[in-house]
Each structure stands twice: as structure tokens, then as C-alpha cells.
């Protein structure tokens, strides 16, 4: 086994996504992932608690990026403008990761358990964003509505982005989705 090769975690993650895409999430084992990556199953478990963590291991880092970025926006910004700025900044974390995001999204979309976990991740993100807005002095229901709207914009923009060839950055899709939400809220088409 090639345990001495660099980037074991990345190799395991890519092997997992490839196998999930080829065989399906349920039909793929940790041992198969490790074998595909040229590593041992023990090495897999050093990097991931289970095979779902390949898909959700970065959820906390993403949430932290959202919360920190939102907390650092100027206090004078209106809540929706602070959220727009946050979306713009966080989109940068996905630069160069379109293919990974596309594969991950397809695997999750094909499995009910994984879709549920993704929805839980988004609900947790929304709660964290609402709490951050409240700490900024935004009262409810504005804090909750802004957080939910921000997560909805992120979800819709992200889904549109992964369906493309990745030539345009995620930020473009997030801006477009936010503009569409604003138009709907203003009574537009």
C-alpha cells in the first residue's frame, strides 16, 4: 500500500467521490475507498469517522467562514447587505473546487439519508447566521428572515453553479439568485 504518498486525506476523498458516483453511496465501503486510494482501511478511519464524513467533513469550516465573515461586516450595513457581502466572500472558498462540488452534490442528491443530512447542515447554518445577526443588533424576525434568505440564496445559487461547466464563479450565481430574491420581494416577476 502507498501509505507514504502525500495527501492521504485528499486521495481518500477523491476515491470516495469516484466510487460513490460509480457504485452509489450505499454500495461503497470504507475498505473499497481505501483500496482505490492506495491506502489501508485503518488510514481511512484516521482521516474520516465514517464514509459520510467524506461529504460533510467541511461543514463546520464552511459555517465558521459564514459566521466570521458576517460578524466582520460593518455594523452600518443593512442585514441583507451584510448577508450579500458574506455570500460574496464565502463564494471565494469554492474557487477551483467546481468538480468536487459537482460530484458531491450529485452523490447527495441520489441518496435520501444524505439529502436529509445536507438539509440539517443548512438549517444549522441558518441558525448560526441568525444568532450572528442578533449579536449585531438585528432583532427578530428580521434576523431569522435574513439568515433563512441568505441560506436559500446560497442553496439555489450553489445548485445552479454545480449544474454548469464551472467557467463562471459561484459568486456570479449567488449575486444572480440574490437579485432574483430581491425582485420577488419587491413584487416583481
CNS distance restraints for C-alpha pairs under 8 A (distance, minus, plus):
assign (resid   1 and name CA) (resid  38 and name CA) 5.49 0.50 0.50
assign (resid   1 and name CA) (resid  39 and name CA) 5.44 0.50 0.50
assign (resid   1 and name CA) (resid  40 and name CA) 6.85 0.50 0.50
assign (resid   2 and name CA) (resid  38 and name CA) 5.33 0.50 0.50
assign (resid   2 and name CA) (resid  39 and name CA) 5.78 0.50 0.50
assign (resid   3 and name CA) (resid   8 and name CA) 7.45 0.50 0.50
assign (resid   3 and name CA) (resid  38 and name CA) 7.19 0.50 0.50
assign (resid   3 and name CA) (resid  39 and name CA) 5.44 0.50 0.50
assign (resid   3 and name CA) (resid  40 and name CA) 7.45 0.50 0.50
assign (resid   3 and name CA) (resid  43 and name CA) 7.97 0.50 0.50
assign (resid   7 and name CA) (resid  11 and name CA) 6.09 0.50 0.50
assign (resid   8 and name CA) (resid  12 and name CA) 6.04 0.50 0.50
assign (resid   8 and name CA) (resid  37 and name CA) 7.80 0.50 0.50
assign (resid   8 and name CA) (resid  39 and name CA) 7.70 0.50 0.50
assign (resid   9 and name CA) (resid  13 and name CA) 6.11 0.50 0.50
assign (resid   9 and name CA) (resid  44 and name CA) 7.85 0.50 0.50
assign (resid   9 and name CA) (resid  47 and name CA) 6.10 0.50 0.50
assign (resid  10 and name CA) (resid  14 and name CA) 6.15 0.50 0.50
assign (resid  11 and name CA) (resid  15 and name CA) 6.03 0.50 0.50
assign (resid  11 and name CA) (resid  37 and name CA) 5.53 0.50 0.50
assign (resid  12 and name CA) (resid  16 and name CA) 6.02 0.50 0.50
assign (resid  12 and name CA) (resid  33 and name CA) 6.40 0.50 0.50
assign (resid  12 and name CA) (resid  34 and name CA) 6.31 0.50 0.50
assign (resid  12 and name CA) (resid  36 and name CA) 7.91 0.50 0.50
assign (resid  12 and name CA) (resid  37 and name CA) 5.42 0.50 0.50
assign (resid  12 and name CA) (resid  44 and name CA) 6.85 0.50 0.50
assign (resid  13 and name CA) (resid  17 and name CA) 6.28 0.50 0.50
assign (resid  13 and name CA) (resid  54 and name CA) 5.67 0.50 0.50
assign (resid  14 and name CA) (resid  18 and name CA) 6.12 0.50 0.50
assign (resid  14 and name CA) (resid  37 and name CA) 7.98 0.50 0.50
assign (resid  15 and name CA) (resid  19 and name CA) 6.13 0.50 0.50
assign (resid  15 and name CA) (resid  33 and name CA) 5.61 0.50 0.50
assign (resid  15 and name CA) (resid  34 and name CA) 7.63 0.50 0.50
assign (resid  15 and name CA) (resid  36 and name CA) 5.76 0.50 0.50
assign (resid  15 and name CA) (resid  37 and name CA) 5.57 0.50 0.50
assign (resid  16 and name CA) (resid  20 and name CA) 5.94 0.50 0.50
assign (resid  16 and name CA) (resid  28 and name CA) 7.99 0.50 0.50
assign (resid  16 and name CA) (resid  33 and name CA) 5.22 0.50 0.50
assign (resid  16 and name CA) (resid  51 and name CA) 7.79 0.50 0.50
assign (resid  16 and name CA) (resid  54 and name CA) 7.13 0.50 0.50
assign (resid  17 and name CA) (resid  21 and name CA) 6.04 0.50 0.50
assign (resid  17 and name CA) (resid 103 and name CA) 6.57 0.50 0.50
assign (resid  17 and name CA) (resid 104 and name CA) 6.71 0.50 0.50
assign (resid  17 and name CA) (resid 107 and name CA) 7.65 0.50 0.50
assign (resid  18 and name CA) (resid  22 and name CA) 6.15 0.50 0.50
assign (resid  19 and name CA) (resid  23 and name CA) 5.66 0.50 0.50
assign (resid  19 and name CA) (resid  24 and name CA) 6.94 0.50 0.50
assign (resid  19 and name CA) (resid  25 and name CA) 7.69 0.50 0.50
assign (resid  19 and name CA) (resid  28 and name CA) 6.51 0.50 0.50
assign (resid  19 and name CA) (resid  33 and name CA) 7.06 0.50 0.50
assign (resid  20 and name CA) (resid  24 and name CA) 4.37 0.50 0.50
assign (resid  20 and name CA) (resid  25 and name CA) 4.59 0.50 0.50
assign (resid  20 and name CA) (resid  26 and name CA) 7.97 0.50 0.50
assign (resid  20 and name CA) (resid  27 and name CA) 7.82 0.50 0.50
assign (resid  20 and name CA) (resid  28 and name CA) 6.34 0.50 0.50
assign (resid  20 and name CA) (resid 107 and name CA) 6.39 0.50 0.50
assign (resid  21 and name CA) (resid  25 and name CA) 7.56 0.50 0.50
assign (resid  21 and name CA) (resid 103 and name CA) 7.21 0.50 0.50
assign (resid  21 and name CA) (resid 106 and name CA) 7.69 0.50 0.50
assign (resid  21 and name CA) (resid 107 and name CA) 6.25 0.50 0.50
assign (resid  23 and name CA) (resid  27 and name CA) 5.96 0.50 0.50
assign (resid  23 and name CA) (resid  28 and name CA) 6.51 0.50 0.50
assign (resid  24 and name CA) (resid  28 and name CA) 6.46 0.50 0.50
assign (resid  24 and name CA) (resid 107 and name CA) 7.33 0.50 0.50
assign (resid  25 and name CA) (resid 107 and name CA) 6.94 0.50 0.50
assign (resid  25 and name CA) (resid 111 and name CA) 7.38 0.50 0.50
assign (resid  28 and name CA) (resid  32 and name CA) 6.55 0.50 0.50
assign (resid  28 and name CA) (resid  33 and name CA) 7.35 0.50 0.50
assign (resid  29 and name CA) (resid  33 and name CA) 6.41 0.50 0.50
assign (resid  29 and name CA) (resid  51 and name CA) 7.48 0.50 0.50
assign (resid  30 and name CA) (resid  34 and name CA) 6.18 0.50 0.50
assign (resid  30 and name CA) (resid  41 and name CA) 6.36 0.50 0.50
assign (resid  30 and name CA) (resid  44 and name CA) 6.89 0.50 0.50
assign (resid  30 and name CA) (resid  50 and name CA) 7.50 0.50 0.50
assign (resid  30 and name CA) (resid  51 and name CA) 6.19 0.50 0.50
assign (resid  31 and name CA) (resid  35 and name CA) 6.09 0.50 0.50
assign (resid  31 and name CA) (resid  40 and name CA) 7.37 0.50 0.50
assign (resid  31 and name CA) (resid  41 and name CA) 5.01 0.50 0.50
assign (resid  31 and name CA) (resid  44 and name CA) 7.97 0.50 0.50
assign (resid  32 and name CA) (resid  36 and name CA) 6.10 0.50 0.50
assign (resid  33 and name CA) (resid  37 and name CA) 6.27 0.50 0.50
assign (resid  33 and name CA) (resid  41 and name CA) 7.91 0.50 0.50
assign (resid  33 and name CA) (resid  44 and name CA) 7.80 0.50 0.50
assign (resid  34 and name CA) (resid  38 and name CA) 6.12 0.50 0.50
assign (resid  34 and name CA) (resid  39 and name CA) 4.86 0.50 0.50
assign (resid  34 and name CA) (resid  40 and name CA) 5.37 0.50 0.50
assign (resid  34 and name CA) (resid  41 and name CA) 5.23 0.50 0.50
assign (resid  34 and name CA) (resid  43 and name CA) 7.44 0.50 0.50
assign (resid  34 and name CA) (resid  44 and name CA) 5.89 0.50 0.50
assign (resid  35 and name CA) (resid  39 and name CA) 5.67 0.50 0.50
assign (resid  35 and name CA) (resid  40 and name CA) 6.55 0.50 0.50
assign (resid  35 and name CA) (resid  41 and name CA) 7.48 0.50 0.50
assign (resid  39 and name CA) (resid  43 and name CA) 6.39 0.50 0.50
assign (resid  39 and name CA) (resid  44 and name CA) 7.41 0.50 0.50
assign (resid  40 and name CA) (resid  44 and name CA) 6.58 0.50 0.50
assign (resid  41 and name CA) (resid  45 and name CA) 6.53 0.50 0.50
assign (resid  42 and name CA) (resid  46 and name CA) 6.41 0.50 0.50
assign (resid  43 and name CA) (resid  47 and name CA) 6.63 0.50 0.50
assign (resid  44 and name CA) (resid  48 and name CA) 6.02 0.50 0.50
assign (resid  45 and name CA) (resid  49 and name CA) 5.67 0.50 0.50
assign (resid  45 and name CA) (resid  50 and name CA) 6.94 0.50 0.50
assign (resid  48 and name CA) (resid  53 and name CA) 5.80 0.50 0.50
assign (resid  48 and name CA) (resid  54 and name CA) 6.66 0.50 0.50
assign (resid  48 and name CA) (resid  57 and name CA) 7.80 0.50 0.50
assign (resid  49 and name CA) (resid  53 and name CA) 6.37 0.50 0.50
assign (resid  50 and name CA) (resid  54 and name CA) 7.61 0.50 0.50
assign (resid  51 and name CA) (resid  55 and name CA) 7.77 0.50 0.50
assign (resid  52 and name CA) (resid  56 and name CA) 6.35 0.50 0.50
assign (resid  52 and name CA) (resid 114 and name CA) 7.89 0.50 0.50
assign (resid  53 and name CA) (resid  57 and name CA) 4.66 0.50 0.50
assign (resid  55 and name CA) (resid 104 and name CA) 6.50 0.50 0.50
assign (resid  58 and name CA) (resid  62 and name CA) 6.23 0.50 0.50
assign (resid  59 and name CA) (resid  63 and name CA) 6.20 0.50 0.50
assign (resid  59 and name CA) (resid 121 and name CA) 6.97 0.50 0.50
assign (resid  60 and name CA) (resid  64 and name CA) 6.01 0.50 0.50
assign (resid  61 and name CA) (resid  65 and name CA) 6.14 0.50 0.50
assign (resid  62 and name CA) (resid  66 and name CA) 6.32 0.50 0.50
assign (resid  63 and name CA) (resid  67 and name CA) 6.15 0.50 0.50
assign (resid  63 and name CA) (resid 125 and name CA) 5.76 0.50 0.50
assign (resid  63 and name CA) (resid 128 and name CA) 7.66 0.50 0.50
assign (resid  64 and name CA) (resid  68 and name CA) 5.93 0.50 0.50
assign (resid  65 and name CA) (resid  69 and name CA) 5.94 0.50 0.50
assign (resid  65 and name CA) (resid  90 and name CA) 6.64 0.50 0.50
assign (resid  66 and name CA) (resid  70 and name CA) 6.05 0.50 0.50
assign (resid  66 and name CA) (resid  86 and name CA) 6.43 0.50 0.50
assign (resid  66 and name CA) (resid  87 and name CA) 7.66 0.50 0.50
assign (resid  66 and name CA) (resid  90 and name CA) 6.39 0.50 0.50
assign (resid  66 and name CA) (resid 129 and name CA) 7.39 0.50 0.50
assign (resid  67 and name CA) (resid  71 and name CA) 6.00 0.50 0.50
assign (resid  67 and name CA) (resid 128 and name CA) 6.83 0.50 0.50
assign (resid  67 and name CA) (resid 129 and name CA) 5.97 0.50 0.50
assign (resid  67 and name CA) (resid 132 and name CA) 6.52 0.50 0.50
assign (resid  68 and name CA) (resid  72 and name CA) 6.18 0.50 0.50
assign (resid  69 and name CA) (resid  73 and name CA) 6.52 0.50 0.50
assign (resid  69 and name CA) (resid  86 and name CA) 5.60 0.50 0.50
assign (resid  69 and name CA) (resid  89 and name CA) 7.33 0.50 0.50
assign (resid  69 and name CA) (resid  90 and name CA) 7.69 0.50 0.50
assign (resid  70 and name CA) (resid  82 and name CA) 6.35 0.50 0.50
assign (resid  70 and name CA) (resid  83 and name CA) 6.60 0.50 0.50
assign (resid  70 and name CA) (resid  85 and name CA) 7.75 0.50 0.50
assign (resid  70 and name CA) (resid  86 and name CA) 5.39 0.50 0.50
assign (resid  70 and name CA) (resid 129 and name CA) 7.61 0.50 0.50
assign (resid  70 and name CA) (resid 132 and name CA) 7.20 0.50 0.50
assign (resid  70 and name CA) (resid 133 and name CA) 7.79 0.50 0.50
assign (resid  71 and name CA) (resid 132 and name CA) 6.29 0.50 0.50
assign (resid  71 and name CA) (resid 133 and name CA) 7.61 0.50 0.50
assign (resid  71 and name CA) (resid 136 and name CA) 7.26 0.50 0.50
assign (resid  73 and name CA) (resid  77 and name CA) 7.18 0.50 0.50
assign (resid  73 and name CA) (resid  82 and name CA) 5.93 0.50 0.50
assign (resid  73 and name CA) (resid  85 and name CA) 7.46 0.50 0.50
assign (resid  73 and name CA) (resid  86 and name CA) 7.66 0.50 0.50
assign (resid  74 and name CA) (resid  82 and name CA) 7.61 0.50 0.50
assign (resid  75 and name CA) (resid 136 and name CA) 6.83 0.50 0.50
assign (resid  77 and name CA) (resid  81 and name CA) 5.89 0.50 0.50
assign (resid  77 and name CA) (resid  82 and name CA) 5.59 0.50 0.50
assign (resid  78 and name CA) (resid  82 and name CA) 6.11 0.50 0.50
assign (resid  79 and name CA) (resid  83 and name CA) 6.22 0.50 0.50
assign (resid  79 and name CA) (resid 133 and name CA) 7.33 0.50 0.50
assign (resid  79 and name CA) (resid 138 and name CA) 7.27 0.50 0.50
assign (resid  79 and name CA) (resid 142 and name CA) 7.95 0.50 0.50
assign (resid  79 and name CA) (resid 143 and name CA) 7.53 0.50 0.50
assign (resid  79 and name CA) (resid 146 and name CA) 6.59 0.50 0.50
assign (resid  80 and name CA) (resid  84 and name CA) 6.10 0.50 0.50
assign (resid  80 and name CA) (resid 146 and name CA) 6.07 0.50 0.50
assign (resid  80 and name CA) (resid 150 and name CA) 7.93 0.50 0.50
assign (resid  81 and name CA) (resid  85 and name CA) 6.17 0.50 0.50
assign (resid  82 and name CA) (resid  86 and name CA) 6.17 0.50 0.50
assign (resid  83 and name CA) (resid  87 and name CA) 6.13 0.50 0.50
assign (resid  83 and name CA) (resid 146 and name CA) 7.35 0.50 0.50
assign (resid  83 and name CA) (resid 147 and name CA) 7.64 0.50 0.50
assign (resid  83 and name CA) (resid 150 and name CA) 6.12 0.50 0.50
assign (resid  84 and name CA) (resid  88 and name CA) 6.22 0.50 0.50
assign (resid  84 and name CA) (resid 150 and name CA) 7.54 0.50 0.50
assign (resid  84 and name CA) (resid 175 and name CA) 7.70 0.50 0.50
assign (resid  84 and name CA) (resid 178 and name CA) 7.54 0.50 0.50
assign (resid  85 and name CA) (resid  89 and name CA) 6.28 0.50 0.50
assign (resid  86 and name CA) (resid  90 and name CA) 6.04 0.50 0.50
assign (resid  87 and name CA) (resid  91 and name CA) 6.01 0.50 0.50
assign (resid  87 and name CA) (resid 150 and name CA) 7.55 0.50 0.50
assign (resid  87 and name CA) (resid 154 and name CA) 7.11 0.50 0.50
assign (resid  87 and name CA) (resid 171 and name CA) 7.41 0.50 0.50
assign (resid  87 and name CA) (resid 174 and name CA) 6.99 0.50 0.50
assign (resid  88 and name CA) (resid  92 and name CA) 7.14 0.50 0.50
assign (resid  88 and name CA) (resid 171 and name CA) 5.55 0.50 0.50
assign (resid  88 and name CA) (resid 174 and name CA) 7.40 0.50 0.50
assign (resid  88 and name CA) (resid 175 and name CA) 7.63 0.50 0.50
assign (resid  89 and name CA) (resid  93 and name CA) 7.74 0.50 0.50
assign (resid  90 and name CA) (resid  94 and name CA) 7.70 0.50 0.50
assign (resid  91 and name CA) (resid  95 and name CA) 7.32 0.50 0.50
assign (resid  91 and name CA) (resid 169 and name CA) 7.83 0.50 0.50
assign (resid  91 and name CA) (resid 170 and name CA) 5.69 0.50 0.50
assign (resid  91 and name CA) (resid 171 and name CA) 5.24 0.50 0.50
assign (resid  91 and name CA) (resid 174 and name CA) 7.98 0.50 0.50
assign (resid  92 and name CA) (resid 170 and name CA) 7.74 0.50 0.50
assign (resid  92 and name CA) (resid 171 and name CA) 7.34 0.50 0.50
assign (resid  94 and name CA) (resid  98 and name CA) 6.91 0.50 0.50
assign (resid  94 and name CA) (resid 170 and name CA) 7.13 0.50 0.50
assign (resid  95 and name CA) (resid 169 and name CA) 6.90 0.50 0.50
assign (resid  95 and name CA) (resid 170 and name CA) 7.70 0.50 0.50
assign (resid  97 and name CA) (resid 101 and name CA) 6.06 0.50 0.50
assign (resid  98 and name CA) (resid 102 and name CA) 5.94 0.50 0.50
assign (resid  98 and name CA) (resid 162 and name CA) 6.64 0.50 0.50
assign (resid  98 and name CA) (resid 166 and name CA) 5.74 0.50 0.50
assign (resid  99 and name CA) (resid 103 and name CA) 6.13 0.50 0.50
assign (resid  99 and name CA) (resid 162 and name CA) 7.90 0.50 0.50
assign (resid  99 and name CA) (resid 166 and name CA) 7.72 0.50 0.50
assign (resid 100 and name CA) (resid 104 and name CA) 6.03 0.50 0.50
assign (resid 101 and name CA) (resid 105 and name CA) 5.96 0.50 0.50
assign (resid 101 and name CA) (resid 162 and name CA) 6.57 0.50 0.50
assign (resid 102 and name CA) (resid 106 and name CA) 6.27 0.50 0.50
assign (resid 102 and name CA) (resid 162 and name CA) 4.81 0.50 0.50
assign (resid 102 and name CA) (resid 163 and name CA) 7.18 0.50 0.50
assign (resid 103 and name CA) (resid 107 and name CA) 6.29 0.50 0.50
assign (resid 104 and name CA) (resid 108 and name CA) 6.25 0.50 0.50
assign (resid 105 and name CA) (resid 109 and name CA) 6.03 0.50 0.50
assign (resid 105 and name CA) (resid 159 and name CA) 7.94 0.50 0.50
assign (resid 105 and name CA) (resid 162 and name CA) 7.50 0.50 0.50
assign (resid 106 and name CA) (resid 110 and name CA) 6.29 0.50 0.50
assign (resid 107 and name CA) (resid 111 and name CA) 6.82 0.50 0.50
assign (resid 108 and name CA) (resid 112 and name CA) 7.68 0.50 0.50
assign (resid 108 and name CA) (resid 114 and name CA) 5.12 0.50 0.50
assign (resid 108 and name CA) (resid 115 and name CA) 5.52 0.50 0.50
assign (resid 108 and name CA) (resid 118 and name CA) 7.68 0.50 0.50
assign (resid 109 and name CA) (resid 114 and name CA) 7.48 0.50 0.50
assign (resid 109 and name CA) (resid 115 and name CA) 6.07 0.50 0.50
assign (resid 110 and name CA) (resid 115 and name CA) 7.99 0.50 0.50
assign (resid 111 and name CA) (resid 115 and name CA) 6.22 0.50 0.50
assign (resid 112 and name CA) (resid 116 and name CA) 6.20 0.50 0.50
assign (resid 113 and name CA) (resid 117 and name CA) 6.35 0.50 0.50
assign (resid 114 and name CA) (resid 118 and name CA) 6.14 0.50 0.50
assign (resid 115 and name CA) (resid 119 and name CA) 6.24 0.50 0.50
assign (resid 116 and name CA) (resid 120 and name CA) 6.27 0.50 0.50
assign (resid 117 and name CA) (resid 121 and name CA) 6.20 0.50 0.50
assign (resid 118 and name CA) (resid 122 and name CA) 6.30 0.50 0.50
assign (resid 119 and name CA) (resid 123 and name CA) 6.13 0.50 0.50
assign (resid 120 and name CA) (resid 124 and name CA) 6.09 0.50 0.50
assign (resid 121 and name CA) (resid 125 and name CA) 6.19 0.50 0.50
assign (resid 122 and name CA) (resid 126 and name CA) 6.14 0.50 0.50
assign (resid 122 and name CA) (resid 151 and name CA) 6.84 0.50 0.50
assign (resid 123 and name CA) (resid 127 and name CA) 6.26 0.50 0.50
assign (resid 124 and name CA) (resid 128 and name CA) 6.24 0.50 0.50
assign (resid 125 and name CA) (resid 129 and name CA) 6.16 0.50 0.50
assign (resid 125 and name CA) (resid 151 and name CA) 7.49 0.50 0.50
assign (resid 126 and name CA) (resid 130 and name CA) 6.10 0.50 0.50
assign (resid 126 and name CA) (resid 144 and name CA) 7.72 0.50 0.50
assign (resid 126 and name CA) (resid 147 and name CA) 5.24 0.50 0.50
assign (resid 126 and name CA) (resid 148 and name CA) 5.61 0.50 0.50
assign (resid 126 and name CA) (resid 150 and name CA) 7.88 0.50 0.50
assign (resid 126 and name CA) (resid 151 and name CA) 6.14 0.50 0.50
assign (resid 127 and name CA) (resid 131 and name CA) 6.18 0.50 0.50
assign (resid 127 and name CA) (resid 144 and name CA) 7.59 0.50 0.50
assign (resid 127 and name CA) (resid 147 and name CA) 7.34 0.50 0.50
assign (resid 128 and name CA) (resid 132 and name CA) 6.23 0.50 0.50
assign (resid 129 and name CA) (resid 133 and name CA) 6.19 0.50 0.50
assign (resid 129 and name CA) (resid 147 and name CA) 5.38 0.50 0.50
assign (resid 130 and name CA) (resid 134 and name CA) 6.20 0.50 0.50
assign (resid 130 and name CA) (resid 143 and name CA) 5.04 0.50 0.50
assign (resid 130 and name CA) (resid 144 and name CA) 5.02 0.50 0.50
assign (resid 130 and name CA) (resid 146 and name CA) 7.35 0.50 0.50
assign (resid 130 and name CA) (resid 147 and name CA) 5.12 0.50 0.50
assign (resid 130 and name CA) (resid 148 and name CA) 7.94 0.50 0.50
assign (resid 131 and name CA) (resid 135 and name CA) 6.29 0.50 0.50
assign (resid 131 and name CA) (resid 143 and name CA) 7.58 0.50 0.50
assign (resid 132 and name CA) (resid 136 and name CA) 6.39 0.50 0.50
assign (resid 133 and name CA) (resid 137 and name CA) 6.58 0.50 0.50
assign (resid 133 and name CA) (resid 138 and name CA) 5.42 0.50 0.50
assign (resid 133 and name CA) (resid 139 and name CA) 7.92 0.50 0.50
assign (resid 133 and name CA) (resid 143 and name CA) 5.49 0.50 0.50
assign (resid 133 and name CA) (resid 147 and name CA) 7.86 0.50 0.50
assign (resid 134 and name CA) (resid 138 and name CA) 4.73 0.50 0.50
assign (resid 134 and name CA) (resid 139 and name CA) 5.84 0.50 0.50
assign (resid 134 and name CA) (resid 140 and name CA) 7.60 0.50 0.50
assign (resid 134 and name CA) (resid 143 and name CA) 6.06 0.50 0.50
assign (resid 138 and name CA) (resid 142 and name CA) 6.57 0.50 0.50
assign (resid 138 and name CA) (resid 143 and name CA) 5.51 0.50 0.50
assign (resid 139 and name CA) (resid 143 and name CA) 5.70 0.50 0.50
assign (resid 140 and name CA) (resid 144 and name CA) 6.09 0.50 0.50
assign (resid 140 and name CA) (resid 145 and name CA) 7.90 0.50 0.50
assign (resid 141 and name CA) (resid 145 and name CA) 5.98 0.50 0.50
assign (resid 142 and name CA) (resid 146 and name CA) 5.89 0.50 0.50
assign (resid 143 and name CA) (resid 147 and name CA) 6.15 0.50 0.50
assign (resid 144 and name CA) (resid 148 and name CA) 6.03 0.50 0.50
assign (resid 145 and name CA) (resid 149 and name CA) 5.95 0.50 0.50
assign (resid 146 and name CA) (resid 150 and name CA) 6.01 0.50 0.50
assign (resid 147 and name CA) (resid 151 and name CA) 6.23 0.50 0.50
assign (resid 148 and name CA) (resid 152 and name CA) 6.08 0.50 0.50
assign (resid 149 and name CA) (resid 153 and name CA) 6.06 0.50 0.50
assign (resid 150 and name CA) (resid 154 and name CA) 6.13 0.50 0.50
assign (resid 151 and name CA) (resid 155 and name CA) 6.02 0.50 0.50
assign (resid 152 and name CA) (resid 156 and name CA) 6.07 0.50 0.50
assign (resid 153 and name CA) (resid 157 and name CA) 5.83 0.50 0.50
assign (resid 153 and name CA) (resid 174 and name CA) 6.28 0.50 0.50
assign (resid 153 and name CA) (resid 177 and name CA) 5.62 0.50 0.50
assign (resid 153 and name CA) (resid 178 and name CA) 5.79 0.50 0.50
assign (resid 153 and name CA) (resid 181 and name CA) 7.65 0.50 0.50
assign (resid 154 and name CA) (resid 158 and name CA) 5.77 0.50 0.50
assign (resid 154 and name CA) (resid 174 and name CA) 6.11 0.50 0.50
assign (resid 154 and name CA) (resid 177 and name CA) 8.00 0.50 0.50
assign (resid 155 and name CA) (resid 159 and name CA) 6.10 0.50 0.50
assign (resid 156 and name CA) (resid 160 and name CA) 6.20 0.50 0.50
assign (resid 156 and name CA) (resid 174 and name CA) 7.80 0.50 0.50
assign (resid 156 and name CA) (resid 177 and name CA) 6.80 0.50 0.50
assign (resid 157 and name CA) (resid 161 and name CA) 6.10 0.50 0.50
assign (resid 157 and name CA) (resid 170 and name CA) 7.21 0.50 0.50
assign (resid 157 and name CA) (resid 173 and name CA) 4.79 0.50 0.50
assign (resid 157 and name CA) (resid 174 and name CA) 4.66 0.50 0.50
assign (resid 157 and name CA) (resid 176 and name CA) 7.55 0.50 0.50
assign (resid 157 and name CA) (resid 177 and name CA) 5.68 0.50 0.50
assign (resid 158 and name CA) (resid 162 and name CA) 6.25 0.50 0.50
assign (resid 158 and name CA) (resid 170 and name CA) 6.66 0.50 0.50
assign (resid 158 and name CA) (resid 173 and name CA) 7.09 0.50 0.50
assign (resid 158 and name CA) (resid 174 and name CA) 7.19 0.50 0.50
assign (resid 159 and name CA) (resid 163 and name CA) 6.46 0.50 0.50
assign (resid 160 and name CA) (resid 164 and name CA) 6.91 0.50 0.50
assign (resid 160 and name CA) (resid 173 and name CA) 6.88 0.50 0.50
assign (resid 161 and name CA) (resid 166 and name CA) 6.76 0.50 0.50
assign (resid 161 and name CA) (resid 168 and name CA) 7.98 0.50 0.50
assign (resid 161 and name CA) (resid 169 and name CA) 7.76 0.50 0.50
assign (resid 161 and name CA) (resid 170 and name CA) 5.91 0.50 0.50
assign (resid 161 and name CA) (resid 173 and name CA) 6.22 0.50 0.50
assign (resid 162 and name CA) (resid 166 and name CA) 7.00 0.50 0.50
assign (resid 168 and name CA) (resid 172 and name CA) 6.78 0.50 0.50
assign (resid 169 and name CA) (resid 173 and name CA) 7.36 0.50 0.50
assign (resid 170 and name CA) (resid 174 and name CA) 6.31 0.50 0.50
assign (resid 171 and name CA) (resid 175 and name CA) 6.07 0.50 0.50
assign (resid 172 and name CA) (resid 176 and name CA) 6.19 0.50 0.50
assign (resid 173 and name CA) (resid 177 and name CA) 6.07 0.50 0.50
assign (resid 174 and name CA) (resid 178 and name CA) 6.09 0.50 0.50
assign (resid 175 and name CA) (resid 179 and name CA) 6.10 0.50 0.50
assign (resid 176 and name CA) (resid 180 and name CA) 6.22 0.50 0.50
assign (resid 177 and name CA) (resid 181 and name CA) 6.21 0.50 0.50
assign (resid 178 and name CA) (resid 182 and name CA) 6.17 0.50 0.50
assign (resid 179 and name CA) (resid 183 and name CA) 6.18 0.50 0.50
assign (resid 180 and name CA) (resid 184 and name CA) 6.21 0.50 0.50
assign (resid 181 and name CA) (resid 185 and name CA) 6.12 0.50 0.50
assign (resid 182 and name CA) (resid 186 and name CA) 6.08 0.50 0.50
assign (resid 183 and name CA) (resid 187 and name CA) 6.40 0.50 0.50
assign (resid 183 and name CA) (resid 188 and name CA) 4.97 0.50 0.50
assign (resid 183 and name CA) (resid 189 and name CA) 7.01 0.50 0.50
assign (resid 184 and name CA) (resid 188 and name CA) 5.01 0.50 0.50
assign (resid 184 and name CA) (resid 189 and name CA) 6.23 0.50 0.50
